[in-house]
Amino acid sequence: IYVNKLTSLTDIFIICTSDSPPQSRAITNHIKDELVKYNLKPWHIEGYQHLKWILIDYVNIVVHIFDKESRKFYNFERLWADAIIEEINE
């Protein structure tokens, strides 16, 4: 979700859904491990201990990893409906 024209918090939200707590942990660790190769380290991480909604803040890009229930409850696409939303399914 491209939010740079709507907020000064960040430029982009990346949102993904995981099927289980181990998958949430694996997604988080993979993102951190891959980006550190480019000398990118998160400014802040929240929610890793509970694995329901993990936020990885890289300042200009904020990654949200939700379990299915939390993703449905928070419905970020609705909250940021005025933003440019690009959906990737793989």
N, C-alpha and C positions, 0 to 999 in steps of 0.2 A: 504494500500500500504506500503510494507516494504522498506523503503528508507535508512536504516542505512548503507548500503554498498555504497551508491551513494552520500550522503551528510552528513555533520556534524551538520546540522540544527536540526534534530530530528531523531528518529528511525522509527516511524510509522505515517502515515497519515490515518486518518479515514475520509471517505467522505460519505456524505449522501445528499439526495435530499428531499426537502419538497414541498408540494403542495400549501402552502399558508403562508403568514406572521405569522398568529397565530400558525400554525404548527411549523414554524421555531423557534418561541419564546418558544413553549412548549418543543421541542426537546432540545434546549439549556438549559432551566431550569431543565429539567429532568436529563440531563447529569451532570450538576453542583450539583444538589441535591443528586444524587446517589453517586457520587465520594466523596463528602464531608463526607459521612458516613465512608469512609476509610481514612479520614484526607487528602484527595487530593483536593487542591484548585488550580484553574487555575492561572498560572503566568500572563497571559494576555488574554483579550478578545477584539476582534475587530468586527465591523459590526453589533452589536446588535441593534443599533438605526435605521438602514435601512432595516435589515432582508433580504437582497439579498444574501449576503455571510457572514456568521458568522464564525469566527475563534476562537477556544478555545484552548489556548496553555498550555499544561501540561508539557512542556519541552521535555520529551521523546516521548510523543504522542501529536499530533496536530489534532484536530477535525475540519473538514470543513463542514458546513451546508449550502448548496446552494439551492436557488430556481431553478426551472427547467431551466429557461432561462440562468442564470449564470452558471449552471452546464454544459450545452451544450456549452456555449461560451468558458469557461476556459479549459474544457476537460482534467482534471488532469491525466487521464489514458494515454493520448497521451504524455503529458509532462514528465511523469515518466514511460514511456514504458519499460525501462530497469530494473525496480524494480519488485519485486515479488508482484503480485496483487492477492488478494483473494477477491472474490465477494460473498456477502451474501445478499440473497433476502428473505425478510420476510414481 
